[in-house]
């Protein structure tokens, strides 16, 4: 059979799931059908209180699976579809075997039409299913996914934001050599010993993050160049810099910026243009030696495959809570591996997502690094197994499942206003 683009797309959807989960299904076979899902619940926490929220899957065996989540009415509406599927349809999860993760993934993501909020909720439910599977089988998720390629994972963190309240004041701070020297000393003293930092371009441009800013002229591009040169001078050559965008630029501006920052040798140039695939991504990649990374806004293999097929980026940065959970992101990683493309994990969701990202990256050969906030060790929403980062590398834990140990007293005391308790 000639492997046409259409045939390859079909193969990409069908083959990696079975191939990548064969080991897991062999482990699960002796106990399949012995445990049933009895409830799926979610909560949302007040902002700034650790994780944004949690998903909980309860079973008739008393075992519980946790995943990161966003909670709120939207998530509960999605959960209701899985609890009470119309006419007893196959998408209902109540009463089902939690170990049938491949079946649940297919039914959640492909059996019914979805909204973006559904994809995020299903992604988090998928992670909770993996946590539950690990507890049933008494194995960390990294072992269920085939074993550990690494026991510690490279991380990249975030630069201290500039001082000032207005965009112009923040830009002036970013153009101050003294401010950069001070900022560099702060991040070099972070507990985790991080060796790579995201530095936001919107402060250099004096615009709000994520606001489309077209047609940069020579002065704006020169300002961006000076900001990143000051950052490199302050940090030195032993630290990596991510030129971090939130899709602010158009194609000509992105090419200008990429060329302007080549001299500081960035680790990568992140999310410069609109996140969906277009041939513009390949145009940027051809124009520069700086590695291009994107993916935090992409979901499932359908969103990511065109970037691989068209060699449009150097690295795909997937968020487990947006991209399809552990199962969907594993499919992306397996297909990316056939292109010899690395992936990284976008990870700003707090304690629970840190633990899930860690387990995933440990077991996926072409996922050598993950994002990690400098506040990783501040996890009041946890009772234990808080991630450990040393010299910029996160240590891989070995507790069953994802190792998520929520502090329910803290969660109950810090629910978002109007949020019902899941107890």
C-alpha positions as MATLAB code, in Angstrom:
seq = 'XXXXXXXXXXXXXXXXXXXXXXXXXXXXXXXXXXXXXXXXXXXXXXXXXXXXXXXXXXXXXXXXXXXXXXXXXXXXXXXXXXXXXXXXXXXXXXXXXXXXXXXXXXXXXXXXXXXXXXXXXXXXXXXXXXXXXXXXXXXXXXXXXXXXXXXXXXXXXXXXXXXXXXXXXXXXXXXXXXXXXXXXXXXXXXXXXXXXXXXXXXXXXXXXXXXXXXXXXXXXXXXXXXXXXXXXXXXXXXXXXXXXXXXXXXXXXXXXXXXXXXXXXXXXXXXXXXXXXXXXXXXXXXXXXXXXXXXXXXXXXXXXXXXXXXXXXXXXXXXXXXXXXXXXXXXXXXXXXXXXXXXXXXXXXXXXXXXXXXXXXXXXXXXXXXXXXXXXXXXXXXXXXXXXXXXXXXXXXXXXXXXXXXXXXXXXXXXXXXXXXXX';
ca = [
       0.000    0.000    0.000;
       1.308    3.451   -0.870;
       1.558    5.490    2.331;
      -0.276    8.565    1.173;
      -0.819   11.573    3.419;
      -4.417   10.459    4.008;
      -3.394    6.874    4.802;
      -0.685    8.096    7.147;
      -3.172   10.273    8.993;
      -5.479    7.282    9.482;
      -2.548    5.181   10.669;
      -1.455    7.869   13.081;
      -4.899    7.816   14.670;
      -5.215    4.056   14.839;
      -1.812    2.515   15.508;
       0.058    4.371   18.245;
      -2.660    3.922   20.877;
      -2.542    0.148   20.678;
       1.220   -0.006   20.246;
       1.996    2.322   23.124;
      -0.512    0.709   25.503;
       0.196   -2.961   24.838;
       2.404   -3.282   27.917;
      -0.132   -1.553   30.129;
      -2.987   -3.746   28.928;
      -0.957   -6.872   29.639;
      -0.387   -5.679   33.221;
      -4.048   -4.784   33.635;
      -5.494   -7.989   32.151;
      -5.514  -10.109   35.363;
      -7.653   -7.573   37.264;
      -9.828   -6.138   34.525;
     -13.489   -6.064   35.426;
     -12.910   -6.267   39.177;
     -13.331   -2.538   39.882;
     -16.129   -0.227   38.717;
     -16.341    3.562   38.523;
     -19.032    4.924   40.837;
     -18.608    8.710   40.522;
     -16.617   11.468   38.806;
     -16.283   14.739   40.696;
     -14.466   18.045   40.370;
     -13.686   21.148   42.387;
     -12.263   24.566   41.555;
     -10.051   26.465   43.973;
      -9.542   30.171   44.442;
      -6.779   31.537   42.257;
      -3.379   31.614   43.856;
      -4.154   28.677   46.158;
      -1.966   26.011   44.518;
      -3.550   23.929   41.775;
      -6.526   25.460   39.947;
      -8.654   22.449   40.730;
      -8.873   18.670   40.898;
     -10.741   15.799   39.278;
     -11.653   12.783   41.425;
     -12.827    9.378   40.188;
     -14.363    7.121   42.843;
     -14.781    3.344   42.643;
     -16.654    0.550   44.360;
     -13.324   -0.752   45.671;
     -12.721    2.411   47.690;
      -9.776    3.425   45.519;
      -9.767    6.981   44.198;
      -7.986    8.493   41.201;
      -6.996   12.168   41.107;
      -6.070   14.443   38.261;
      -5.523   18.165   37.825;
      -8.602   20.018   36.661;
     -10.307   23.357   36.337;
     -13.617   22.535   38.021;
     -16.560   24.885   37.822;
     -19.980   24.498   36.176;
     -18.511   23.844   32.719;
     -16.495   20.866   33.923;
     -19.416   19.476   35.897;
     -21.604   19.750   32.796;
     -19.069   17.687   30.860;
     -18.843   15.172   33.687;
     -22.632   14.846   33.709;
     -22.461   13.665   30.097;
     -20.139   10.874   31.196;
     -22.251    9.989   34.219;
     -25.574    9.878   32.432;
     -24.942    9.220   28.767;
     -28.115    9.650   26.663;
     -30.031    6.392   26.189;
     -27.307    4.472   27.984;
     -24.770    5.281   25.276;
     -21.215    4.016   25.317;
     -19.770    7.343   26.493;
     -21.073    6.838   30.044;
     -18.286    5.935   32.507;
     -20.303    5.103   35.610;
     -20.270    1.366   36.208;
     -17.399    0.867   33.755;
     -13.990   -0.682   34.383;
     -11.509    2.186   34.994;
      -8.678    0.110   33.538;
     -10.205    0.249   30.027;
      -8.398    3.535   29.417;
      -8.044    3.118   25.665;
     -11.797    2.533   25.312;
     -12.628    5.515   27.525;
     -10.229    7.735   25.586;
     -11.850    6.828   22.287;
     -15.346    7.371   23.635;
     -14.605   10.661   25.378;
     -12.690   12.325   22.557;
     -14.166   10.815   19.415;
     -17.652    9.374   20.029;
     -19.435   12.709   20.512;
     -19.006   16.313   19.394;
     -16.899   18.440   21.712;
     -16.218   21.979   22.762;
     -12.780   23.196   23.909;
     -13.945   23.020   27.518;
     -14.910   19.390   27.030;
     -11.443   18.576   25.682;
      -9.832   20.099   28.772;
     -12.174   18.238   31.104;
     -11.675   14.928   29.281;
      -7.902   15.469   29.368;
      -7.994   15.804   33.146;
     -10.331   12.820   33.529;
      -7.897   10.763   31.466;
      -5.105   11.680   33.910;
      -7.301   10.680   36.856;
      -7.961    7.317   35.160;
      -4.220    6.733   34.890;
      -3.759    7.662   38.553;
      -6.465    5.179   39.469;
      -4.939    2.487   37.254;
      -1.600    2.924   38.998;
      -3.238    2.494   42.393;
      -5.146   -0.606   41.286;
      -1.961   -2.143   39.852;
       0.337   -0.698   42.566;
       2.666    0.884   40.014;
       3.668    4.455   39.166;
       2.205    5.640   35.881;
       5.679    5.876   34.369;
       5.978    2.099   34.739;
       2.504    1.525   33.292;
       3.612    3.504   30.230;
       6.530    1.150   29.690;
       9.198    2.096   32.209;
      11.535    4.968   32.947;
      13.952    6.333   30.381;
      15.108    8.861   32.989;
      14.995    9.308   36.746;
      15.297   13.086   36.570;
      13.929   15.515   34.012;
      15.321   18.787   32.691;
      13.108   21.758   33.513;
      12.686   25.333   32.343;
      11.151   27.986   34.574;
      10.137   31.663   34.449;
      11.943   34.964   34.738;
      10.929   37.396   37.488;
       8.469   39.841   35.829;
       9.559   43.442   35.347;
       8.650   46.073   37.890;
       6.111   48.756   37.057;
       2.358   48.883   36.657;
       1.921   50.142   33.107;
       3.251   48.373   30.019;
       5.613   51.289   29.383;
       6.964   51.172   32.952;
       7.563   47.453   32.585;
       9.336   48.013   29.268;
      11.608   50.629   30.875;
      12.476   48.141   33.605;
      13.339   45.537   30.959;
      15.661   48.077   29.315;
      17.561   48.723   32.568;
      20.911   46.969   32.892;
      20.842   47.314   36.680;
      17.353   45.805   36.876;
      18.507   42.846   34.784;
      21.517   42.250   37.020;
      19.229   42.232   40.061;
      16.691   39.981   38.344;
      19.381   37.524   37.301;
      20.638   37.173   40.849;
      17.114   36.408   42.047;
      16.434   33.639   39.537;
      19.892   32.144   40.008;
      19.042   31.724   43.687;
      15.743   29.890   43.078;
      15.533   26.733   45.187;
      15.351   24.397   42.195;
      18.590   25.623   40.663;
      16.904   26.157   37.312;
      19.142   26.602   34.273;
      16.564   27.899   31.762;
      13.990   30.688   31.916;
      11.109   32.005   29.845;
      11.365   35.747   29.215;
       8.146   37.325   27.946;
       8.348   39.388   24.788;
       5.229   41.431   25.553;
       7.100   43.396   28.232;
       9.792   44.277   25.710;
       7.056   45.495   23.336;
       5.059   47.318   26.053;
       1.853   45.421   25.218;
      -0.367   43.084   27.268;
       0.513   39.426   26.974;
      -1.374   37.621   24.222;
      -2.517   40.812   22.503;
      -1.988   40.693   18.737;
       0.711   43.222   17.829;
       1.220   43.320   14.045;
       3.875   44.853   11.833;
       6.810   45.547   14.126;
       9.061   48.284   12.788;
      12.840   48.687   13.142;
      12.591   50.514   16.473;
      10.403   47.844   18.083;
      12.632   45.058   16.808;
      15.731   46.875   18.062;
      14.083   47.222   21.487;
      13.416   43.478   21.570;
      17.035   42.812   20.610;
      18.354   45.052   23.388;
      16.097   43.452   26.011;
      17.294   39.941   25.242;
      20.914   41.017   24.961;
      20.644   42.553   28.444;
      19.107   39.307   29.685;
      21.948   37.265   28.194;
      24.579   39.588   29.646;
      23.015   39.353   33.111;
      22.478   35.586   33.072;
      25.698   34.610   31.355;
      26.262   31.682   29.050;
      25.468   28.975   31.600;
      21.720   29.701   31.491;
      19.257   29.126   28.670;
      16.686   31.688   27.513;
      13.279   31.020   25.977;
      12.057   33.964   23.911;
       8.506   33.579   25.143;
       5.498   34.846   23.194;
       1.776   34.284   23.574;
       0.990   34.485   19.838;
       1.441   38.267   19.686;
       3.199   38.495   16.311;
       2.391   38.275   12.626;
       4.639   36.377   10.231;
       6.933   39.247    9.109;
       7.364   40.431   12.705;
       8.100   36.919   13.955;
      10.840   36.499   11.346;
      12.361   39.864   12.309;
      12.326   38.958   16.000;
      13.800   35.510   15.395;
      16.704   37.032   13.484;
      17.141   39.786   16.077;
      17.617   37.331   18.958;
      19.837   34.811   17.171;
      22.907   36.392   18.728;
      21.941   35.356   22.265;
      21.475   31.712   21.167;
      18.018   31.093   22.702;
      16.937   27.667   23.841;
      13.833   28.252   21.715;
      11.398   30.831   20.321;
       7.966   30.001   21.732;
       4.496   30.630   20.269;
       5.316   33.670   18.115;
       2.197   33.534   15.894;
      -1.417   32.333   15.957;
      -1.371   28.824   17.445;
      -3.221   26.859   14.760;
      -1.248   25.310   11.938;
      -0.467   27.360    8.859;
       2.423   27.401    6.417;
       3.634   30.514    8.238;
       5.170   28.269   10.887;
       7.403   26.614    8.317;
       8.351   30.040    6.955;
       9.570   31.111   10.400;
      11.517   27.904   10.876;
      13.256   28.278    7.507;
      14.214   31.867    8.327;
      16.200   31.286   11.505;
      18.587   29.045   13.380;
      16.595   29.518   16.597;
      14.540   26.397   17.483;
      10.781   27.023   17.173;
       8.433   25.557   19.779;
       4.639   25.586   20.042;
       1.753   23.421   21.212;
       0.264   24.497   24.537;
      -3.000   25.450   22.789;
      -3.154   22.318   20.625;
      -5.186   19.189   21.316;
      -4.841   15.606   20.125;
      -3.068   14.266   17.065;
      -5.341   16.178   14.661;
      -3.993   19.556   15.814;
      -0.358   18.511   16.000;
       0.195   16.190   13.030;
       0.344   18.983   10.404;
       3.258   20.580   12.279;
       5.164   17.297   12.017;
       4.257   16.512    8.417;
       5.292   19.982    7.255;
       8.411   20.207    9.444;
       7.088   23.496   10.749;
       8.538   23.495   14.269;
      11.498   21.977   16.052;
       9.674   21.027   19.256;
       6.032   20.448   20.187;
       5.162   21.712   23.677;
       1.984   19.934   24.803;
      -0.025   20.555   27.953;
      -1.406   17.298   29.373;
      -4.488   19.133   30.620;
      -5.254   20.601   27.174;
      -3.817   18.145   24.689;
      -5.711   14.934   25.407;
      -4.440   13.866   28.795;
      -1.753   11.217   29.137;
      -3.274    8.972   26.481;
      -3.698   11.657   23.829;
      -0.282   13.190   24.479;
       1.351    9.755   24.303;
      -0.116    9.339   20.821;
       1.354   12.721   19.828;
       4.736   11.765   21.279;
       4.808    8.407   19.512;
       4.064    9.961   16.130;
       6.574   12.766   16.800;
       9.202   10.131   17.541;
       8.799    8.765   14.010;
       9.829   12.232   12.774;
      12.696   12.346   15.285;
      10.943   15.356   16.827;
      11.202   16.023   20.571;
       8.279   17.165   22.643;
       8.206   19.124   25.887;
       5.406   19.618   28.390;
       3.778   22.957   29.078;
       3.136   22.831   32.809;
       1.805   25.728   34.869;
      -1.095   23.949   36.601;
       0.418   23.479   40.042;
       1.094   20.434   42.197;
      -1.140   17.879   40.470;
      -0.018   18.729   36.945;
       3.619   18.736   38.065;
       3.238   15.144   39.228;
       1.423   14.044   36.084;
       3.959   15.760   33.802;
       6.830   14.190   35.690;
       5.453   10.660   35.320;
       4.780   11.154   31.623;
       8.187   12.626   30.772;
      10.027    9.910   32.685;
       8.534    7.238   30.437;
       8.590    8.939   27.028;
      11.946    8.853   25.273;
      11.451   11.992   23.181;
      10.151   14.102   26.095;
      13.350   15.140   27.875;
      12.144   18.377   29.512;
       9.133   19.965   31.143;
       8.153   23.442   32.244;
       8.175   24.016   35.999;
       7.155   27.095   37.979;
       9.646   28.309   40.569;
       6.914   27.836   43.195;
       6.827   24.065   42.591;
       7.704   23.365   46.239;
       4.880   25.533   47.615;
       1.991   23.079   47.542;
      -0.433   23.693   50.406;
      -2.999   21.638   48.497;
      -0.864   18.512   49.036;
      -0.084   16.286   52.014;
       3.067   14.826   50.507;
       5.037   13.752   47.432;
       5.777   17.371   46.541;
       8.132   17.467   43.528;
      11.857   17.796   44.159;
      14.010   19.842   41.759;
      17.805   19.946   42.059;
      20.167   21.691   39.657;
      17.229   22.305   37.353;
      16.214   18.648   37.152;
      12.995   17.235   38.617;
      13.362   13.931   40.434;
      10.933   11.182   39.406;
       8.780    9.821   42.235;
       7.809    6.168   42.579;
       4.451    6.221   44.380;
       1.579    4.304   42.745;
      -0.360    6.192   40.086;
       0.548    9.843   39.647;
       1.479   10.200   43.298;
      -1.096   12.974   43.851;
      -1.859   13.315   47.570;
      -4.357   16.160   47.974;
      -4.891   17.934   51.282;
      -8.671   17.736   51.479;
      -8.913   20.037   54.499;
      -7.067   22.719   52.576;
      -9.136   22.140   49.454;
     -12.398   22.451   51.345;
     -11.250   25.690   52.986;
     -10.151   27.247   49.704;
     -12.951   26.499   47.267;
     -13.825   29.212   44.800;
     -16.857   31.211   45.909;
     -20.022   29.238   45.181;
     -18.153   26.010   44.392;
     -19.810   22.916   45.937;
     -17.670   20.485   47.914;
     -17.237   17.066   46.372;
     -17.299   15.070   49.633;
];
